[in-house]
C-alpha cells in the first residue's frame, strides 16, 4: 500500500472526521451516517492512504513528501 495522501489532505480529513463523529453522537438520529464517514476519514488520514484515489492514480503527496 503506497501512501497517496499529502499533509493538507490528511489534516482536512482529520478535522472532518472528528466533526462527523461529534455530530453523529450529539445529534443522533440519521446523523450516525456522519459518524460513520467520520471514522472512515480518520482512518484514511491516519494511514495516509485513500482507496478511492488508487484506481485513478491520484496522489496529493508533494515531491518533498515522497
N, CA, C and O atoms as CSV, one atom per row, in Angstrom:
chain,resi,resn,atom,element,x,y,z
A,1,UNK,N,N,0.854,-1.166,0.000
A,1,UNK,CA,C,0.000,0.000,0.000
A,1,UNK,C,C,0.904,1.235,0.000
A,1,UNK,O,O,1.613,1.501,0.971
A,2,UNK,N,N,0.867,1.961,-1.074
A,2,UNK,CA,C,1.672,3.164,-1.233
A,2,UNK,C,C,0.877,4.359,-0.725
A,2,UNK,O,O,-0.292,4.526,-1.072
A,3,UNK,N,N,1.506,5.179,0.087
A,3,UNK,CA,C,0.821,6.362,0.611
A,3,UNK,C,C,0.488,7.305,-0.537
A,3,UNK,O,O,1.329,7.569,-1.396
A,4,UNK,N,N,-0.745,7.812,-0.549
A,4,UNK,CA,C,-1.161,8.697,-1.634
A,4,UNK,C,C,-1.854,9.970,-1.138
A,4,UNK,O,O,-2.555,10.639,-1.897
A,5,UNK,N,N,-1.651,10.296,0.145
A,5,UNK,CA,C,-2.271,11.495,0.706
A,5,UNK,C,C,-1.215,12.430,1.266
A,5,UNK,O,O,-0.319,12.008,1.998
A,6,UNK,N,N,-1.328,13.696,0.919
A,6,UNK,CA,C,-0.412,14.701,1.423
A,6,UNK,C,C,-0.851,15.224,2.784
A,6,UNK,O,O,-1.905,14.852,3.300
A,7,UNK,N,N,-0.030,16.087,3.349
A,7,UNK,CA,C,-0.293,16.615,4.680
A,7,UNK,C,C,-1.594,17.414,4.745
A,7,UNK,O,O,-2.386,17.221,5.668
A,8,UNK,N,N,-1.822,18.293,3.797
A,8,UNK,CA,C,-3.047,19.103,3.804
A,8,UNK,C,C,-4.284,18.212,3.713
A,8,UNK,O,O,-5.265,18.433,4.422
A,9,UNK,N,N,-4.238,17.219,2.853
A,9,UNK,CA,C,-5.348,16.281,2.693
A,9,UNK,C,C,-5.614,15.545,4.006
A,9,UNK,O,O,-6.768,15.375,4.400
A,10,UNK,N,N,-4.557,15.110,4.678
A,10,UNK,CA,C,-4.698,14.389,5.937
A,10,UNK,C,C,-5.300,15.275,7.027
A,10,UNK,O,O,-6.158,14.823,7.786
A,11,UNK,N,N,-4.865,16.519,7.110
A,11,UNK,CA,C,-5.371,17.432,8.143
A,11,UNK,C,C,-6.851,17.724,7.912
A,11,UNK,O,O,-7.643,17.709,8.854
A,12,UNK,N,N,-7.218,17.987,6.674
A,12,UNK,CA,C,-8.626,18.269,6.354
A,12,UNK,C,C,-9.500,17.068,6.682
A,12,UNK,O,O,-10.580,17.222,7.253
A,13,UNK,N,N,-9.044,15.878,6.326
A,13,UNK,CA,C,-9.822,14.672,6.621
A,13,UNK,C,C,-9.938,14.439,8.120
A,13,UNK,O,O,-10.988,14.009,8.597
A,14,UNK,N,N,-8.882,14.713,8.866
A,14,UNK,CA,C,-8.931,14.528,10.318
A,14,UNK,C,C,-9.947,15.476,10.943
A,14,UNK,O,O,-10.720,15.073,11.813
A,15,UNK,N,N,-9.950,16.726,10.506
A,15,UNK,CA,C,-10.905,17.706,11.036
A,15,UNK,C,C,-12.335,17.293,10.687
A,15,UNK,O,O,-13.216,17.318,11.547
A,16,UNK,N,N,-12.566,16.913,9.433
A,16,UNK,CA,C,-13.899,16.471,9.024
A,16,UNK,C,C,-14.313,15.192,9.756
A,16,UNK,O,O,-15.483,15.010,10.093
A,17,UNK,N,N,-13.354,14.324,9.994
A,17,UNK,CA,C,-13.644,13.079,10.707
A,17,UNK,C,C,-14.104,13.329,12.125
A,17,UNK,O,O,-15.105,12.765,12.568
A,18,UNK,N,N,-13.383,14.168,12.835
A,18,UNK,CA,C,-13.768,14.497,14.215
A,18,UNK,C,C,-15.124,15.198,14.230
A,18,UNK,O,O,-15.970,14.895,15.072
A,19,UNK,N,N,-15.334,16.132,13.307
A,19,UNK,CA,C,-16.610,16.845,13.236
A,19,UNK,C,C,-17.761,15.883,12.958
A,19,UNK,O,O,-18.828,16.008,13.560
A,20,UNK,N,N,-17.560,14.933,12.063
A,20,UNK,CA,C,-18.607,13.958,11.748
A,20,UNK,C,C,-18.944,13.072,12.929
A,20,UNK,O,O,-20.114,12.785,13.183
A,21,UNK,N,N,-17.921,12.637,13.654
A,21,UNK,CA,C,-18.161,11.793,14.821
A,21,UNK,C,C,-18.906,12.572,15.905
A,21,UNK,O,O,-19.843,12.052,16.511
A,22,UNK,N,N,-18.496,13.803,16.147
A,22,UNK,CA,C,-19.170,14.628,17.155
A,22,UNK,C,C,-20.626,14.869,16.764
A,22,UNK,O,O,-21.521,14.732,17.597
A,23,UNK,N,N,-20.868,15.227,15.506
A,23,UNK,CA,C,-22.245,15.440,15.051
A,23,UNK,C,C,-23.086,14.179,15.212
A,23,UNK,O,O,-24.240,14.238,15.635
A,24,UNK,N,N,-22.495,13.046,14.871
A,24,UNK,CA,C,-23.223,11.787,14.981
A,24,UNK,C,C,-23.659,11.476,16.399
A,24,UNK,O,O,-24.774,11.003,16.619
A,25,UNK,N,N,-22.786,11.738,17.361
A,25,UNK,CA,C,-23.129,11.435,18.747
A,25,UNK,C,C,-24.011,12.503,19.383
A,25,UNK,O,O,-24.867,12.185,20.209
A,26,UNK,N,N,-23.815,13.748,19.015
A,26,UNK,CA,C,-24.585,14.834,19.631
A,26,UNK,C,C,-26.005,14.885,19.080
A,26,UNK,O,O,-26.962,15.012,19.844
A,27,UNK,N,N,-26.150,14.789,17.767
A,27,UNK,CA,C,-27.467,14.962,17.153
A,27,UNK,C,C,-28.282,13.680,17.072
A,27,UNK,O,O,-29.511,13.735,17.033
A,28,UNK,N,N,-27.624,12.533,17.047
A,28,UNK,CA,C,-28.351,11.278,16.985
A,28,UNK,C,C,-29.117,11.133,15.679
A,28,UNK,O,O,-28.755,11.733,14.667
A,29,UNK,N,N,-30.168,10.340,15.708
A,29,UNK,CA,C,-30.990,10.120,14.513
A,29,UNK,C,C,-30.179,9.561,13.358
A,29,UNK,O,O,-29.360,8.659,13.539
A,30,UNK,N,N,-30.412,10.101,12.174
A,30,UNK,CA,C,-29.680,9.645,10.991
A,30,UNK,C,C,-28.270,10.219,10.906
A,30,UNK,O,O,-27.545,9.952,9.947
A,31,UNK,N,N,-27.881,11.007,11.904
A,31,UNK,CA,C,-26.526,11.562,11.902
A,31,UNK,C,C,-25.475,10.491,12.159
A,31,UNK,O,O,-24.281,10.786,12.102
A,32,UNK,N,N,-25.884,9.251,12.442
A,32,UNK,CA,C,-24.914,8.174,12.595
A,32,UNK,C,C,-24.154,7.956,11.289
A,32,UNK,O,O,-23.040,7.432,11.290
A,33,UNK,N,N,-24.765,8.363,10.172
A,33,UNK,CA,C,-24.080,8.274,8.877
A,33,UNK,C,C,-22.876,9.201,8.875
A,33,UNK,O,O,-21.810,8.833,8.382
A,34,UNK,N,N,-23.038,10.401,9.422
A,34,UNK,CA,C,-21.914,11.339,9.528
A,34,UNK,C,C,-20.829,10.767,10.431
A,34,UNK,O,O,-19.640,10.934,10.159
A,35,UNK,N,N,-21.231,10.099,11.495
A,35,UNK,CA,C,-20.253,9.487,12.394
A,35,UNK,C,C,-19.491,8.371,11.678
A,35,UNK,O,O,-18.281,8.231,11.855
A,36,UNK,N,N,-20.189,7.587,10.881
A,36,UNK,CA,C,-19.526,6.521,10.117
A,36,UNK,C,C,-18.523,7.072,9.118
A,36,UNK,O,O,-17.418,6.546,8.983
A,37,UNK,N,N,-18.908,8.129,8.421
A,37,UNK,CA,C,-17.978,8.765,7.495
A,37,UNK,C,C,-16.802,9.391,8.243
A,37,UNK,O,O,-15.673,9.397,7.751
A,38,UNK,N,N,-17.076,9.908,9.421
A,38,UNK,CA,C,-16.019,10.482,10.242
A,38,UNK,C,C,-14.967,9.446,10.614
A,38,UNK,O,O,-13.769,9.725,10.591
A,39,UNK,N,N,-15.423,8.261,10.954
A,39,UNK,CA,C,-14.491,7.175,11.287
A,39,UNK,C,C,-13.647,6.814,10.065
A,39,UNK,O,O,-12.441,6.597,10.183
A,40,UNK,N,N,-14.273,6.750,8.905
A,40,UNK,CA,C,-13.539,6.435,7.674
A,40,UNK,C,C,-12.519,7.526,7.369
A,40,UNK,O,O,-11.382,7.226,7.006
A,41,UNK,N,N,-12.916,8.792,7.514
A,41,UNK,CA,C,-11.987,9.899,7.267
A,41,UNK,C,C,-10.805,9.848,8.226
A,41,UNK,O,O,-9.666,10.067,7.815
A,42,UNK,N,N,-11.061,9.561,9.492
A,42,UNK,CA,C,-9.961,9.471,10.452
A,42,UNK,C,C,-9.033,8.307,10.132
A,42,UNK,O,O,-7.815,8.429,10.255
A,43,UNK,N,N,-9.603,7.189,9.724
A,43,UNK,CA,C,-8.780,6.025,9.399
A,43,UNK,C,C,-7.890,6.300,8.187
A,43,UNK,O,O,-6.696,6.000,8.218
A,44,UNK,N,N,-8.454,6.863,7.131
A,44,UNK,CA,C,-7.644,7.145,5.947
A,44,UNK,C,C,-6.602,8.216,6.229
A,44,UNK,O,O,-5.506,8.185,5.669
A,45,UNK,N,N,-6.940,9.159,7.093
A,45,UNK,CA,C,-5.976,10.187,7.473
A,45,UNK,C,C,-4.816,9.587,8.254
A,45,UNK,O,O,-3.665,9.982,8.069
A,46,UNK,N,N,-5.116,8.648,9.113
A,46,UNK,CA,C,-4.084,8.016,9.941
A,46,UNK,C,C,-3.113,7.187,9.116
A,46,UNK,O,O,-1.906,7.228,9.355
A,47,UNK,N,N,-3.622,6.438,8.151
A,47,UNK,CA,C,-2.746,5.561,7.364
A,47,UNK,C,C,-2.214,6.219,6.094
A,47,UNK,O,O,-1.422,5.612,5.373
A,48,UNK,N,N,-2.635,7.450,5.808
A,48,UNK,CA,C,-2.178,8.213,4.631
A,48,UNK,C,C,-2.473,7.518,3.313
A,48,UNK,O,O,-1.719,7.655,2.350
A,49,UNK,N,N,-3.553,6.784,3.270
A,49,UNK,CA,C,-3.922,6.068,2.051
A,49,UNK,C,C,-5.416,6.163,1.838
A,49,UNK,O,O,-6.200,5.844,2.732
A,50,UNK,N,N,-5.810,6.603,0.650
A,50,UNK,CA,C,-7.218,6.667,0.282
A,50,UNK,C,C,-7.469,5.623,-0.809
A,50,UNK,O,O,-6.931,5.741,-1.910
A,51,UNK,N,N,-8.280,4.605,-0.516
A,51,UNK,CA,C,-8.539,3.565,-1.512
A,51,UNK,C,C,-9.243,4.078,-2.762
A,51,UNK,O,O,-9.121,3.472,-3.826
A,52,UNK,N,N,-9.978,5.186,-2.652
A,52,UNK,CA,C,-10.654,5.742,-3.825
A,52,UNK,C,C,-9.679,6.444,-4.764
A,52,UNK,O,O,-9.964,6.577,-5.954
A,53,UNK,N,N,-8.535,6.894,-4.255
A,53,UNK,CA,C,-7.526,7.527,-5.097
A,53,UNK,C,C,-6.765,6.498,-5.931
A,53,UNK,O,O,-6.347,6.801,-7.049
A,54,UNK,N,N,-6.583,5.301,-5.411
A,54,UNK,CA,C,-5.723,4.291,-6.038
A,54,UNK,C,C,-6.114,3.932,-7.479
A,54,UNK,O,O,-5.241,3.959,-8.347
A,55,UNK,N,N,-7.373,3.599,-7.779
A,55,UNK,CA,C,-7.708,3.197,-9.151
A,55,UNK,C,C,-7.470,4.311,-10.178
A,55,UNK,O,O,-7.224,4.045,-11.355
A,56,UNK,N,N,-7.547,5.556,-9.712
A,56,UNK,CA,C,-7.378,6.684,-10.620
A,56,UNK,C,C,-5.954,7.248,-10.589
A,56,UNK,O,O,-5.647,8.236,-11.255
A,57,UNK,N,N,-5.098,6.598,-9.805
A,57,UNK,CA,C,-3.692,7.006,-9.654
A,57,UNK,C,C,-3.572,8.461,-9.220
A,57,UNK,O,O,-2.703,9.194,-9.693
A,58,UNK,N,N,-4.455,8.868,-8.316
A,58,UNK,CA,C,-4.422,10.218,-7.761
A,58,UNK,C,C,-3.522,10.216,-6.541
A,58,UNK,O,O,-3.572,9.287,-5.735
A,59,UNK,N,N,-2.711,11.229,-6.397
A,59,UNK,CA,C,-1.877,11.398,-5.230
A,59,UNK,C,C,-1.802,12.871,-4.869
A,59,UNK,O,O,-1.530,13.711,-5.727
A,60,UNK,N,N,-2.042,13.188,-3.601
A,60,UNK,CA,C,-1.941,14.560,-3.159
A,60,UNK,C,C,-0.611,14.804,-2.442
A,60,UNK,O,O,-0.387,15.880,-1.888
A,61,UNK,N,N,0.252,13.816,-2.457
A,61,UNK,CA,C,1.576,13.966,-1.854
A,61,UNK,C,C,2.458,14.795,-2.782
A,61,UNK,O,O,2.513,14.554,-3.988
A,62,UNK,N,N,3.134,15.755,-2.210
A,62,UNK,CA,C,4.057,16.561,-2.975
A,62,UNK,C,C,5.376,15.823,-3.158
A,62,UNK,O,O,5.608,14.795,-2.522
A,63,UNK,N,N,6.230,16.337,-4.013
A,63,UNK,CA,C,7.530,15.694,-4.253
A,63,UNK,C,C,8.385,15.690,-2.989
A,63,UNK,O,O,9.179,14.773,-2.784
A,64,UNK,N,N,8.231,16.706,-2.140
A,64,UNK,CA,C,9.023,16.755,-0.917
A,64,UNK,C,C,8.551,15.751,0.122
A,64,UNK,O,O,9.300,15.420,1.041
A,65,UNK,N,N,7.313,15.256,-0.008
A,65,UNK,CA,C,6.766,14.281,0.942
A,65,UNK,C,C,7.047,12.846,0.517
A,65,UNK,O,O,6.828,11.919,1.297
A,66,UNK,N,N,7.514,12.653,-0.671
A,66,UNK,CA,C,7.698,11.289,-1.201
A,66,UNK,C,C,8.834,10.565,-0.579
A,66,UNK,O,O,9.100,9.416,-0.929
